[in-house]
């Protein structure tokens, strides 16, 4: 049975071309009509190939809209292997979520060009972008300028440690809203509220709602979403895309639960 499922999914990686969709335009269009998206974040350092294939088999019945590949730290550089496996088994767009310029791989479809606007470390606001720019110009990747905001989740995260920045206090939605407004005025095309990998708690719904009210660009929310109810609350608060990673690895039932919530919310939008 598992072999048959894999055969249903398999795509010839040698003939597979970069995804033809303009992903940013897709996200903007979905936001305009209130349609939500689900993305699965794969950290190349943490995901095993056998576990990845098992996950992709499960997405036959519980599909996701996008795959994000990346992390704050890379010990074993296996981005290309992860991307190739995704290409073989799924047709969903692949978006890089880079921690530094070494994580850029032209085999993906797009890249979140992250500016850590919640921090005050110039290297993560613009410094590493200068280093990456020539490489990105030649890569053929769709570049998606993204205002990245790290939110306190109750524990220090890898991105906080690596970037040398403090996360925004979770009880300051007005700070997040003003930060997002500034980022949009600077020309950033996406906003990303992240509690971080392994977060003890997700981004508060009042913060999501506050940011959603003051921006027109799509809003991505990730970190600490380990239940259907947390996903539902984030979506109704204003998240346009949910990003999940560790939660799916720890709880095999989470993916079908999240897909059911996405379907519920999107059907509600259509009915309205």
C-alpha positions as CSV (number, residue, x, y, z in Angstrom):
1,X,0.0,0.0,0.0
2,X,2.8,2.4,0.9
3,X,4.5,1.7,-2.4
4,X,1.3,2.4,-4.3
5,X,1.0,5.7,-2.5
6,X,4.5,6.7,-3.3
7,X,3.9,5.8,-7.0
8,X,0.8,8.1,-7.0
9,X,2.9,10.9,-5.7
10,X,6.2,10.5,-7.5
11,X,7.3,13.1,-10.1
12,X,10.3,12.7,-12.3
13,X,12.8,14.9,-10.6
14,X,14.9,15.2,-13.8
15,X,12.1,16.8,-15.7
16,X,10.5,18.8,-12.9
17,X,10.7,22.5,-13.4
18,X,10.5,25.4,-10.9
19,X,6.9,26.0,-9.9
20,X,5.2,28.3,-12.4
21,X,3.1,30.2,-9.8
22,X,4.0,33.6,-8.6
23,X,3.8,32.7,-4.9
24,X,3.7,36.2,-3.6
25,X,0.8,37.1,-5.9
26,X,-1.0,33.9,-4.8
27,X,-0.7,34.9,-1.2
28,X,-1.8,38.4,-1.9
29,X,-4.9,37.1,-3.8
30,X,-5.7,34.7,-1.1
31,X,-5.5,37.4,1.6
32,X,-7.8,39.6,-0.5
33,X,-10.6,37.0,-0.4
34,X,-9.8,35.7,3.1
35,X,-8.5,32.3,2.0
36,X,-6.0,30.7,4.4
37,X,-2.9,28.6,3.6
38,X,-1.0,25.9,5.5
39,X,2.8,25.5,5.2
40,X,5.0,22.8,6.7
41,X,8.5,23.9,7.8
42,X,11.3,21.3,7.3
43,X,14.6,21.8,9.1
44,X,17.2,20.0,7.0
45,X,19.2,19.3,10.2
46,X,16.3,17.6,11.9
47,X,14.3,15.8,9.3
48,X,15.2,12.2,8.4
49,X,14.7,11.1,4.8
50,X,12.5,8.1,5.9
51,X,10.4,10.4,8.1
52,X,10.1,13.0,5.3
53,X,8.8,10.4,2.9
54,X,6.3,9.1,5.4
55,X,5.1,12.7,5.9
56,X,4.8,13.2,2.1
57,X,2.7,10.0,1.9
58,X,0.4,11.4,4.5
59,X,-0.1,14.6,2.5
60,X,-1.9,12.5,-0.2
61,X,-5.0,12.7,2.0
62,X,-4.0,15.7,4.1
63,X,-2.5,18.2,1.6
64,X,-0.5,21.3,2.5
65,X,-0.1,24.4,0.3
66,X,3.6,25.1,0.7
67,X,6.7,23.6,2.1
68,X,9.3,25.8,3.8
69,X,12.9,24.5,4.0
70,X,15.5,26.0,6.4
71,X,16.4,26.8,9.9
72,X,18.6,29.1,12.0
73,X,21.6,26.8,12.1
74,X,22.9,24.2,9.6
75,X,25.2,21.5,10.8
76,X,24.8,19.0,7.9
77,X,24.1,20.8,4.6
78,X,21.4,18.6,3.1
79,X,19.0,21.3,1.7
80,X,19.3,19.9,-1.8
81,X,18.5,16.3,-0.6
82,X,15.4,17.6,1.1
83,X,14.3,19.7,-1.9
84,X,14.9,16.7,-4.3
85,X,12.8,14.5,-2.1
86,X,10.0,17.0,-2.1
87,X,10.3,17.3,-5.9
88,X,10.0,13.6,-6.3
89,X,6.9,13.3,-4.2
90,X,5.0,16.6,-4.1
91,X,4.0,19.4,-6.5
92,X,3.5,22.0,-3.8
93,X,5.8,25.1,-4.0
94,X,9.0,25.0,-2.0
95,X,10.1,28.2,-0.2
96,X,13.5,28.7,1.4
97,X,13.4,29.9,5.0
98,X,17.1,30.9,5.3
99,X,19.1,31.6,8.4
100,X,22.0,33.0,6.4
101,X,23.3,33.2,2.8
102,X,24.7,29.7,3.0
103,X,21.2,28.3,3.1
104,X,20.2,29.6,-0.4
105,X,19.6,26.9,-2.9
106,X,18.3,27.6,-6.5
107,X,16.5,24.3,-6.6
108,X,13.7,25.8,-4.6
109,X,10.9,27.9,-6.0
110,X,11.1,31.0,-3.8
111,X,12.9,32.5,-0.8
112,X,11.7,34.5,2.2
113,X,14.1,37.4,2.1
114,X,13.9,37.9,5.8
115,X,14.7,41.2,7.6
116,X,14.6,40.7,11.4
117,X,12.7,43.9,12.0
118,X,11.9,43.0,15.6
119,X,15.6,43.2,16.5
120,X,18.2,45.9,16.3
121,X,21.1,43.8,14.9
122,X,22.1,45.5,11.6
123,X,23.5,42.2,10.3
124,X,20.1,40.6,10.3
125,X,18.3,43.8,9.2
126,X,20.5,44.4,6.1
127,X,24.1,43.1,6.5
128,X,23.6,39.5,5.4
129,X,21.2,40.6,2.7
130,X,24.1,42.6,1.0
131,X,26.1,39.4,1.0
132,X,23.2,37.3,-0.4
133,X,22.0,39.8,-3.0
134,X,24.3,38.8,-5.9
135,X,23.7,35.1,-5.3
136,X,19.9,35.7,-5.2
137,X,20.0,37.8,-8.4
138,X,21.5,34.8,-10.3
139,X,19.5,32.1,-8.6
140,X,16.2,32.5,-10.5
141,X,14.3,32.2,-7.2
142,X,11.2,34.3,-6.6
143,X,12.4,36.9,-4.0
144,X,9.8,37.6,-1.3
145,X,10.9,40.5,1.0
146,X,9.6,39.6,4.5
147,X,9.5,41.5,7.8
148,X,10.4,38.8,10.3
149,X,9.2,39.5,13.9
150,X,10.3,37.2,16.7
151,X,7.9,37.0,19.6
152,X,8.7,35.8,23.1
153,X,7.4,32.3,23.6
154,X,8.6,31.5,27.1
155,X,12.0,30.1,26.2
156,X,15.0,31.3,24.3
157,X,15.0,30.1,20.7
158,X,17.8,29.4,18.3
159,X,17.1,32.4,16.2
160,X,17.2,34.7,19.2
161,X,20.6,33.3,20.2
162,X,22.1,33.2,16.8
163,X,20.9,36.7,15.9
164,X,21.8,38.2,19.2
165,X,18.4,39.9,19.5
166,X,15.6,40.0,22.1
167,X,12.1,38.8,21.0
168,X,9.2,41.2,21.2
169,X,7.3,40.9,24.5
170,X,4.2,38.8,23.9
171,X,2.0,41.2,25.9
172,X,2.8,44.2,23.6
173,X,0.6,43.9,20.6
174,X,0.9,47.6,19.9
175,X,4.7,47.2,19.5
176,X,4.2,44.4,17.0
177,X,1.6,46.5,15.1
178,X,3.8,49.5,14.8
179,X,6.8,47.4,13.8
180,X,4.7,45.7,11.0
181,X,3.4,49.1,9.8
182,X,7.0,50.4,9.5
183,X,8.1,47.3,7.7
184,X,5.2,47.6,5.2
185,X,6.0,51.3,4.7
186,X,9.6,50.3,3.9
187,X,8.3,48.1,1.1
188,X,8.3,44.6,2.7
189,X,5.8,42.4,1.0
190,X,5.1,39.8,3.8
191,X,5.0,39.9,7.6
192,X,6.0,36.9,9.7
193,X,5.1,36.6,13.4
194,X,7.2,33.7,14.8
195,X,7.3,32.3,18.3
196,X,10.2,30.1,17.1
197,X,10.9,26.5,16.9
198,X,9.9,24.5,19.9
199,X,8.0,27.4,21.4
200,X,6.3,26.9,24.7
201,X,3.4,29.1,23.6
202,X,2.2,30.5,20.3
203,X,2.0,34.1,19.2
204,X,-0.9,35.6,21.2
205,X,-4.1,36.1,19.2
206,X,-4.4,39.7,20.3
207,X,-1.0,40.4,18.7
208,X,-2.0,38.6,15.5
209,X,-5.2,40.7,15.4
210,X,-3.4,43.9,16.1
211,X,-0.9,43.3,13.3
212,X,-3.6,42.1,10.9
213,X,-5.6,45.3,11.4
214,X,-2.8,47.7,10.3
215,X,-1.3,46.0,7.3
216,X,-2.4,45.1,3.8
217,X,0.3,42.5,3.1
218,X,-0.2,38.8,3.8
219,X,0.5,37.8,7.4
220,X,2.4,34.5,8.2
221,X,2.3,33.1,11.8
222,X,4.3,30.2,13.1
223,X,5.7,28.6,16.3
224,X,3.9,26.8,19.0
225,X,0.9,25.7,16.9
226,X,0.5,22.2,18.3
227,X,-3.2,21.8,18.3
228,X,-6.3,22.4,16.1
229,X,-7.7,24.9,18.5
230,X,-4.5,27.0,18.5
231,X,-4.6,26.9,14.7
232,X,-8.2,28.0,14.6
233,X,-7.6,30.9,17.0
234,X,-4.6,32.1,14.9
235,X,-6.6,31.9,11.7
236,X,-9.6,33.7,13.0
237,X,-7.4,36.4,14.5
238,X,-6.0,37.2,11.1
239,X,-3.2,34.8,10.1
240,X,-3.1,34.3,6.3
241,X,-0.6,31.4,6.5
242,X,0.1,29.0,9.3
243,X,3.6,27.5,9.5
244,X,4.0,24.2,11.5
245,X,7.0,22.1,12.0
246,X,7.9,20.4,15.3
247,X,4.2,19.8,16.2
248,X,3.6,17.5,13.2
249,X,6.8,15.5,14.1
250,X,5.7,15.0,17.7
251,X,2.0,14.4,17.0
252,X,1.1,12.3,13.9
253,X,-2.6,13.3,14.3
254,X,-1.8,17.0,14.1
255,X,-1.6,17.2,10.3
256,X,-5.2,15.9,9.7
257,X,-6.5,18.1,12.5
258,X,-4.9,21.2,11.0
259,X,-6.1,20.4,7.5
260,X,-9.7,20.0,8.9
261,X,-9.4,23.4,10.5
262,X,-8.1,25.0,7.3
263,X,-11.0,23.5,5.4
264,X,-13.5,24.7,8.0
265,X,-12.2,28.3,8.0
266,X,-11.9,28.5,4.2
267,X,-15.5,27.1,3.8
268,X,-16.7,29.7,6.2
269,X,-15.1,32.4,4.1
270,X,-16.7,31.1,0.9
271,X,-20.2,31.0,2.6
272,X,-19.7,34.6,3.7
